[in-house]
Amino acid sequence: MNQRNTRKATALTLAGLLICTTPGIAAAGSLAGNVGDKRSSPYLSLDPKEPCTKAYNAYVAANGHSAYATTFYSRVVDLYIICGTRLNAPSQKAAEDLAMRSCQAGLKKYKVKIASGGCGIAASK
């Protein structure tokens, strides 16, 4: 019985510590779940298995400096959407630069001409 009471006391103490430290973690500025600086609304498919939808969701879930770049959507003219991300970079500027490079590499790889003007940063944090 004594061991059981000790376990309960330990569990309660750990739960109390967890409750006390959680606000400190939030104050540290975690970027996870935050859209950040949204410059334009990216075109996202309703299918969660699409690569650009997966990339955007990974961007939002990332807890460090990250960026999402995509081709700008122009209704009927563009049939392809190319995107690029950089997750958990050392800085927001580095994340933006690398996301743009990733998007531009996709344009070259697939040899796609985009009427809307190429890649741009849609969101960064």
C-alpha positions in Angstrom: 0.0 0.0 0.0 2.9 2.4 0.8 4.4 1.9 -2.7 1.0 2.6 -4.3 0.7 5.9 -2.4 4.3 6.8 -3.4 3.4 6.3 -7.0 0.3 8.4 -6.8 2.3 11.2 -5.1 5.0 11.0 -7.8 2.4 11.1 -10.6 0.7 14.1 -9.0 4.0 15.9 -8.6 5.0 15.3 -12.2 1.5 16.4 -13.5 1.9 19.6 -11.5 5.3 20.3 -12.9 4.0 19.7 -16.4 1.2 22.1 -15.9 3.7 24.7 -14.5 6.2 24.4 -17.4 3.7 24.3 -20.2 3.1 28.1 -20.2 6.9 28.6 -20.3 7.2 26.5 -23.4 4.4 28.5 -25.1 6.1 31.7 -24.2 9.3 30.5 -25.9 7.6 31.1 -29.2 7.0 27.8 -30.9 6.0 28.3 -34.5 4.2 24.9 -34.7 0.7 25.2 -35.9 1.2 28.9 -36.9 0.7 30.0 -40.5 3.1 32.9 -40.1 3.4 35.7 -42.6 0.8 34.8 -45.2 1.5 36.8 -48.4 -0.9 35.1 -50.6 -3.4 32.3 -50.4 -1.9 29.2 -52.0 -4.1 27.0 -54.2 -4.5 23.8 -52.3 -6.2 20.7 -53.5 -9.0 19.2 -51.3 -7.1 15.9 -51.6 -4.8 15.7 -48.5 -2.5 13.2 -50.5 -1.5 15.8 -53.1 2.1 16.8 -52.8 1.6 20.5 -52.4 -1.1 20.0 -49.9 1.2 17.7 -47.9 4.0 20.3 -48.2 1.8 23.1 -46.9 0.5 21.1 -44.0 4.1 20.2 -43.1 5.0 23.9 -43.3 2.2 24.8 -40.9 3.2 22.0 -38.5 6.9 22.8 -38.5 8.1 24.3 -35.3 11.1 26.3 -36.7 11.6 29.0 -39.3 10.0 27.7 -42.5 8.7 28.9 -45.8 6.2 27.7 -48.5 6.7 28.9 -52.1 4.4 28.1 -55.0 3.5 29.1 -58.5 0.8 31.7 -58.5 -2.5 30.3 -59.6 -4.2 32.0 -62.6 -7.5 30.3 -63.0 -7.7 28.6 -66.4 -4.3 29.5 -67.9 -2.1 27.4 -65.6 -2.7 23.7 -65.4 0.1 22.9 -63.0 0.9 24.1 -59.5 4.5 23.7 -58.5 5.6 24.2 -54.9 8.6 24.1 -52.6 9.2 24.2 -48.9 12.0 24.6 -46.5 11.3 23.5 -42.9 13.1 24.4 -39.7 15.8 26.6 -41.3 18.2 28.7 -39.2 16.3 31.9 -40.1 13.2 33.1 -41.9 15.3 34.6 -44.7 17.2 31.3 -45.2 13.9 29.4 -45.3 12.5 31.8 -47.9 15.6 31.5 -50.1 15.7 27.7 -50.0 11.9 27.4 -50.6 12.2 29.6 -53.7 15.1 27.5 -55.0 13.1 24.4 -54.4 10.1 25.8 -56.3 12.2 27.0 -59.2 14.0 23.7 -59.4 10.6 22.1 -59.8 9.8 24.4 -62.7 13.1 23.4 -64.4 12.6 19.7 -63.7 9.2 19.5 -65.2 9.9 22.1 -67.9 6.7 23.9 -67.2 6.0 27.4 -68.5 3.8 29.3 -66.0 1.7 32.2 -67.4 1.4 33.7 -63.9 5.1 34.5 -63.6 6.9 31.7 -61.8 7.3 31.1 -58.1 6.7 33.3 -55.1 6.7 33.0 -51.3 3.1 32.3 -50.2 3.9 32.1 -46.5 6.8 32.1 -44.2 7.5 32.1 -40.4 
